[in-house]
Amino acid sequence: MQKIIAIDFDGCLCEDVFPEIGKPIQSTIDRYFAERKKGSRFILWTCREGKSLYEALAWCAELGIVFDAINGNLLERMKVYGTNPRKVGADEYWDDKAVRVGDGA
């Protein structure tokens, strides 16, 4: 199964100046393209909705960033696990506010 990465928009792909769209964070964008090249799939995982979400998607498209799902699970994962939970299922979660807990990390 291909690696699935859920990626946040504000503060991760661009500087967080919500509701505006900040400057691109090039290190994250470069990593996105490197992972895409390896075959990873991406879910945009954001709190943006409506017009704000469409603006974010257009911004991403201008940079060549595309997603396999938006704020939802990939069909193949739903088939494998037989469920579609509210929590987006991914192997990695890229978020500027992430804190890893447990396992001494």
C-alpha positions as CSV (number, residue, x, y, z in Angstrom):
1,M,0.0,0.0,0.0
2,Q,1.3,3.5,-0.9
3,K,2.2,5.8,1.9
4,I,-0.5,8.4,2.7
5,I,0.4,11.8,4.0
6,A,-2.2,14.1,5.5
7,I,-0.8,17.7,5.1
8,D,-2.1,20.9,6.7
9,F,-2.3,24.1,4.8
10,D,-1.8,27.1,7.0
11,G,1.5,27.0,8.8
12,C,2.7,24.0,6.9
13,L,2.4,24.6,3.1
14,C,2.3,28.4,3.6
15,E,2.9,30.9,6.4
16,D,-0.1,31.1,8.8
17,V,-1.8,34.4,8.2
18,F,-5.4,33.0,8.0
19,P,-7.8,34.0,6.6
20,E,-5.3,35.3,4.0
21,I,-2.8,32.9,2.3
22,G,0.8,33.4,3.5
23,K,4.1,33.0,1.6
24,P,5.0,29.4,0.5
25,I,7.1,27.4,2.9
26,Q,9.5,26.0,0.3
27,S,11.0,23.3,2.5
28,T,7.6,21.6,2.9
29,I,6.8,22.1,-0.8
30,D,10.1,20.5,-1.8
31,R,9.3,17.6,0.5
32,Y,5.9,17.2,-1.0
33,F,7.4,16.8,-4.5
34,A,10.0,14.4,-3.2
35,E,7.3,12.2,-1.6
36,R,5.1,12.4,-4.7
37,K,8.0,11.2,-6.8
38,K,8.3,8.2,-4.4
39,G,4.6,7.5,-5.0
40,S,3.1,8.9,-1.8
41,R,-0.5,10.0,-1.8
42,F,-1.7,13.2,-0.2
43,I,-4.7,14.4,1.7
44,L,-5.2,18.1,2.3
45,W,-6.0,18.2,6.0
46,T,-7.2,21.7,6.8
47,C,-9.9,23.6,8.8
48,R,-10.5,25.8,5.7
49,E,-14.0,25.6,4.3
50,G,-16.0,27.2,1.5
51,K,-14.4,30.1,-0.4
52,S,-11.3,29.9,1.8
53,L,-10.8,26.3,0.9
54,Y,-11.2,26.9,-2.8
55,E,-8.6,29.7,-2.6
56,A,-6.2,27.4,-0.9
57,L,-6.7,24.7,-3.5
58,A,-6.2,27.2,-6.3
59,W,-3.0,28.4,-4.6
60,C,-1.8,24.9,-4.4
61,A,-2.7,24.1,-8.0
62,E,-0.6,27.1,-9.2
63,L,2.4,25.5,-7.6
64,G,1.6,22.1,-9.0
65,I,0.5,20.7,-5.7
66,V,-2.5,18.3,-6.1
67,F,-4.3,16.1,-3.6
68,D,-5.8,12.7,-3.7
69,A,-8.5,13.7,-1.2
70,I,-9.5,16.8,0.7
71,N,-10.4,16.5,4.4
72,G,-11.4,12.9,3.9
73,N,-10.2,9.4,3.6
74,L,-8.9,7.7,0.5
75,L,-11.2,5.1,-1.0
76,E,-8.6,2.3,-0.9
77,R,-8.1,2.8,2.8
78,M,-11.8,2.7,3.5
79,K,-12.1,-0.5,1.5
80,V,-9.1,-2.1,3.4
81,Y,-10.4,-1.2,6.9
82,G,-14.1,-1.2,6.1
83,T,-14.8,2.1,7.7
84,N,-14.7,5.9,7.0
85,P,-13.9,7.5,10.4
86,R,-13.9,11.2,11.0
87,K,-10.2,11.1,11.7
88,V,-8.3,11.1,8.4
89,G,-6.3,7.9,8.1
90,A,-2.7,8.5,7.0
91,D,0.8,7.1,7.7
92,E,2.1,10.6,8.4
93,Y,0.5,13.8,9.5
94,W,2.4,17.0,8.5
95,D,1.2,19.9,10.7
96,D,3.0,22.9,12.2
97,K,1.2,22.4,15.5
98,A,2.0,18.7,15.8
99,V,3.5,17.3,19.0
100,R,4.6,13.7,19.2
101,V,3.8,12.0,22.5
102,G,4.5,8.6,23.9
103,D,7.4,6.1,23.2
104,G,9.8,8.5,24.8
105,A,9.7,10.8,21.7
